[in-house]
Amino acid sequence: MMTDNEKIIYLDNAATSFPKPECVIRRMEEVLRHYGGNPGRGGHRMAIDAGRVVFRTRESLAKLINVPDASRIVFTKSATEASNLAIKGLLSTEDHAVVSSFEHNAGIKPLAWLERLGMGLTRIKTARPDLVTPEEVVAALTTETKLVSIVHGSNVFGTIQPIAEIGRVLRERGVLFMVDAAQTLGAIPLDLSVTPVDILVGTGHKSLFGPQGTGFVYLREGVEPRNLLEGGTGDLEDELETPDRFETGTMNTPGIGGLGAGVDFVLAEGIEKIRAHEQELISLLISGLQKIKGVAILGPLEASERTSLVSFNIDGFEPLDIGLIMEDDYNIMIRCGAHCAPSAHRTAGTHPTGAIRVSPGYFSTTSDIEAFSGAIMKIVKD
């Protein structure tokens, strides 16, 4: 049994990144100490300073995804809230939507809720369990299709989807395209000036290195969902503009400030540098797992085709048991189970037990991966 003062190896960055850069922690402390006003809810300088914190984070995100109008970015508390805002705000029971068979619950649950009320919903049966092609998307469309929702990088398979190609065929047909970039934003380059995406959902606490409780949705000009919540500033008859009409109530200014610092960290480091480091770790991880008898890896074996995560199973072992052994005996933190994506595990044939998932981050090292692979090898041999 490991003691508390021994080194923890954290390999669960697909759930939330750890550690956070010092600039994120300092920024949140700065906001709490000096910018205690309520953004957009007063004319005094502390409220104005708090508003600037929110504005600057919006501008940093707009720069990251390369969109000209930062006001099209709406802050939420999570990617799940962002997905619900877009899906429930845009669709009705008379519409039809299309989704992949390996979506996260954040995307599929709101659609399934509408389906139960009578909306048409097609779950694409893909030739590969981890990849959807533009041709498969087009084949699923009907004359009533209003929205297609695809996860950019599956949190189970890790496979990066061809969203640029899918976006182009949907733009030609006038169908809205929503992309869940929770696993990719900050770790995979994403330029919306060349990738046709109408709605982009993101979270702050993964590869953007922000705190938990932060997320956002980008809405292309002309995409205006219905409000899910009412309140905020203005008179009863006031029709607020985006983003104000969606950001009801007091905003999480310290969290948004921390998110802004995380985005600025990514921009300063460079996504290409972050991506290269994580690809090196994933290549090392896959190579080590392939040497272990009974290991079955989900998704592609090329690091260039996936995000920084690898899910796998071992013959004769339950995923949850592996997770407990890793923590108790090796102080290695991983995630085992269904990963809030039962649809993906049904597609993979690993439902309901799920899989073992290892997700190194930008601050992980090659020695972390070697320690993990060595621990798995020892568990299997024992």
Secondary structure in CASP SS format (residue, H / E / C, confidence):
PFRMAT SS
TARGET T0000
AUTHOR 0000-0000-0000
METHOD secondary structure of the structure
MODEL  1
M C 1.00
M C 1.00
T C 1.00
D C 1.00
N C 1.00
E C 1.00
K C 1.00
I C 1.00
I E 1.00
Y E 1.00
L C 1.00
D E 1.00
N C 1.00
A C 1.00
A C 1.00
T C 1.00
S C 1.00
F C 1.00
P C 1.00
K C 1.00
P C 1.00
E H 1.00
C H 1.00
V H 1.00
I H 1.00
R H 1.00
R H 1.00
M H 1.00
E H 1.00
E H 1.00
V H 1.00
L H 1.00
R H 1.00
H H 1.00
Y C 1.00
G C 1.00
G C 1.00
N C 1.00
P C 1.00
G C 1.00
R C 1.00
G C 1.00
G C 1.00
H C 1.00
R H 1.00
M H 1.00
A H 1.00
I H 1.00
D H 1.00
A H 1.00
G H 1.00
R H 1.00
V H 1.00
V H 1.00
F H 1.00
R H 1.00
T H 1.00
R H 1.00
E H 1.00
S H 1.00
L H 1.00
A H 1.00
K H 1.00
L H 1.00
I H 1.00
N C 1.00
V C 1.00
P C 1.00
D C 1.00
A H 1.00
S H 1.00
R H 1.00
I E 1.00
V E 1.00
F E 1.00
T E 1.00
K C 1.00
S C 1.00
A H 1.00
T H 1.00
E H 1.00
A H 1.00
S H 1.00
N H 1.00
L H 1.00
A H 1.00
I H 1.00
K H 1.00
G H 1.00
L H 1.00
L C 1.00
S C 1.00
T C 1.00
E C 1.00
D C 1.00
H E 1.00
A E 1.00
V E 1.00
V E 1.00
S C 1.00
S C 1.00
F C 1.00
E C 1.00
H C 1.00
N H 1.00
A H 1.00
G H 1.00
I H 1.00
K H 1.00
P H 1.00
L H 1.00
A H 1.00
W H 1.00
L H 1.00
E H 1.00
R H 1.00
L C 1.00
G C 1.00
M C 1.00
G E 1.00
L E 1.00
T E 1.00
R E 1.00
I C 1.00
K C 1.00
T C 1.00
A C 1.00
R E 1.00
P C 1.00
D C 1.00
L E 1.00
V C 1.00
T C 1.00
P H 1.00
E H 1.00
E H 1.00
V H 1.00
V H 1.00
A H 1.00
A H 1.00
L C 1.00
T C 1.00
T C 1.00
E C 1.00
T E 1.00
K E 1.00
L E 1.00
V E 1.00
S E 1.00
I E 1.00
V E 1.00
H C 1.00
G E 1.00
S C 1.00
N C 1.00
V C 1.00
F C 1.00
G C 1.00
T E 1.00
I E 1.00
Q C 1.00
P C 1.00
I H 1.00
A H 1.00
E H 1.00
I H 1.00
G H 1.00
R H 1.00
V H 1.00
L H 1.00
R H 1.00
E H 1.00
R H 1.00
G C 1.00
V C 1.00
L E 1.00
F E 1.00
M E 1.00
V E 1.00
D E 1.00
A C 1.00
A C 1.00
Q C 1.00
T C 1.00
L E 1.00
G C 1.00
A C 1.00
I E 1.00
P C 1.00
L C 1.00
D C 1.00
L C 1.00
S C 1.00
V C 1.00
T C 1.00
P C 1.00
V C 1.00
D C 1.00
I E 1.00
L E 1.00
V E 1.00
G E 1.00
T E 1.00
G C 1.00
H C 1.00
K C 1.00
S C 1.00
L C 1.00
F C 1.00
G C 1.00
P C 1.00
Q C 1.00
G C 1.00
T C 1.00
G E 1.00
F E 1.00
V E 1.00
Y E 1.00
L E 1.00
R C 1.00
E C 1.00
G C 1.00
V C 1.00
E C 1.00
P C 1.00
R C 1.00
N C 1.00
L C 1.00
L C 1.00
E C 1.00
G C 1.00
G C 1.00
T C 1.00
G C 1.00
D C 1.00
L C 1.00
E C 1.00
D C 1.00
E C 1.00
L C 1.00
E C 1.00
T C 1.00
P C 1.00
D C 1.00
R C 1.00
F C 1.00
E C 1.00
T C 1.00
G C 1.00
T C 1.00
M C 1.00
N C 1.00
T H 1.00
P H 1.00
G H 1.00
I H 1.00
G H 1.00
G H 1.00
L H 1.00
G H 1.00
A H 1.00
G H 1.00
V H 1.00
D H 1.00
F H 1.00
V H 1.00
L H 1.00
A H 1.00
E H 1.00
G C 1.00
I H 1.00
E H 1.00
K H 1.00
I H 1.00
R H 1.00
A H 1.00
H H 1.00
E H 1.00
Q H 1.00
E H 1.00
L H 1.00
I H 1.00
S H 1.00
L H 1.00
L H 1.00
I H 1.00
S H 1.00
G H 1.00
L H 1.00
Q H 1.00
K C 1.00
I C 1.00
K C 1.00
G C 1.00
V E 1.00
A E 1.00
I E 1.00
L E 1.00
G C 1.00
P C 1.00
L C 1.00
E C 1.00
A H 1.00
S H 1.00
E H 1.00
R E 1.00
T C 1.00
S C 1.00
L C 1.00
V E 1.00
S E 1.00
F E 1.00
N E 1.00
I E 1.00
D C 1.00
G C 1.00
F C 1.00
E C 1.00
P H 1.00
L H 1.00
D H 1.00
I H 1.00
G H 1.00
L H 1.00
I H 1.00
M H 1.00
E H 1.00
D H 1.00
D H 1.00
Y H 1.00
N C 1.00
I E 1.00
M E 1.00
I C 1.00
R E 1.00
C E 1.00
G E 1.00
A C 1.00
H C 1.00
C C 1.00
A C 1.00
P H 1.00
S H 1.00
A H 1.00
H H 1.00
R H 1.00
T H 1.00
A H 1.00
G C 1.00
T C 1.00
H C 1.00
P C 1.00
T C 1.00
G C 1.00
A E 1.00
I E 1.00
R E 1.00
V E 1.00
S E 1.00
P C 1.00
G C 1.00
Y C 1.00
F C 1.00
S C 1.00
T C 1.00
T H 1.00
S H 1.00
D H 1.00
I H 1.00
E H 1.00
A H 1.00
F H 1.00
S H 1.00
G H 1.00
A H 1.00
I H 1.00
M H 1.00
K H 1.00
I H 1.00
V H 1.00
K H 1.00
D C 1.00
END
